[in-house]
């Protein structure tokens, strides 16, 4: 299967920062290829296409500069992560970012029931706190 990437992004975050669960809608759907240049994250993908057998279920993985793993997230999945250390994250997307087409599912949606790693304090942006429930 051929995958075309249109945009490269880099994020710099501090330990404890939690982002997501983000996705874009309609013709702006994005797949992502995620890797960590420095540090360590707990990375999440949630199936959000109702037609998927695993709708509302999530997959998680630890990405770090030590294990050098990458995480390929297809279109139709929401994406989020928790910084377990200060980190630099690199990700490629299959479509351009469009903030008007971006949505956020709240990180603690009980129907998804993500088992986030225990840390002293989450740091969450206003945008991510205002997310909706699946």
N, C-alpha and C positions, 0 to 999 in steps of 0.2 A: 504494500500500500504506500503510495506517495503522499507525503505531507508537505505542504508549502507553508513557510513561515514568513510573515510580513513585518513583524516588529520584534525588536530586542529590548528588554527592560532590565534594569538593575535596581534593587531595593537595598537600603541600608537600614537595619533596625537594631534596637537594643533588646537585651534579654528581657523577657516577660511581655513583649509586644505581641498582640494577637490581631491578626487580620483576617477578614472574610466573614462569611463565606460569599464570595463574589462570583457573578456570572453576567454575561451580556445576552440580550434577547434578539429574536428575529434574525435578520440578515447580518447582525453583528456578533453572532455566536463566536466564541473563541475556544480553541484547543490550546494547551500550554505544554511546554517542555521546560521543566524546572530543575535547577541544580544550585548547589551552594558553593560559592567560591571560598568563603571563610565562615567558620562558626558551625552552628547546628540548629536545625528546626524540626518540629513535628508538623508534617505536611498532610493535608486532608483533601480528598475529593469526594463530593456527594452527588449521587445520581439524581438528577432533577427532571429528566424527561419522563413523563407519566407512562410512556410506552415501554420503558425499560423494566425488565424483570426485577431489578434491584432498586427501583424507585425509592428514594428516601434513605437508602443505606449508604454507608461511607467506607472508604478505604483510607488507611493512614500508613505513613512511612516516616522513618527518621532519615533526613538528608543531612550530610555533613561534609566538611572538607576532608575528613578522615576516610569515610566510606566511598566517596566519589560516585554515589548513586545519582541517577536522574529519575524524574517522575514525569511520565507522559499522561496528561489529563485530556481526554477527548472533549469535543463540543458536547453540550448537554450535561455537563457536570459543573457544580459550584466548587470554588477553590478557596481554601483558607490555610493559615499556618500560625504556629506559635513559636516565638524565638526562645530556644532553650539556652542560647548563648548570644552575645552580640554577633551579628552576621551580615554577610553580603550575599544576596540572592540574585541569580541571573535566570531570566526566563524568556523564552521565545513564544510568540503567539501566532495563531493561524489567521488572525484578523486584527485590524487596527482597533485601538481603544476608542470607545465612544461613551463618554460619561452619561449622555442622555439615554443610553440603552443598557447601562449597568444597573444591576439589582444586588441587594445584599440580604442573605438569610441570616438571621441572628445566630451567633455562635453557640448559644445554649438552647437551641430549639429542642424541646423534650421529645418530639417525634423522631428526631435523628439520634439523639442521645450519645453525642460524641464523648468519648472517654479521654478528655484532655489530660496531659501530664500534670502532676501537682507541682506548682511553683509558688513562691511567696506571694506574688502579686501580678495579676494580669494588667497590662496597660492596653486600653482599648480606645480607639478613636470614636468620636461622636457619630461619624458615618456608620461605623460597624455596630454601635449600640442601637442605632435607630433601625436596624434591619427588621424584616418581617419574619413570620413563622411559616414554615413549609406546610 
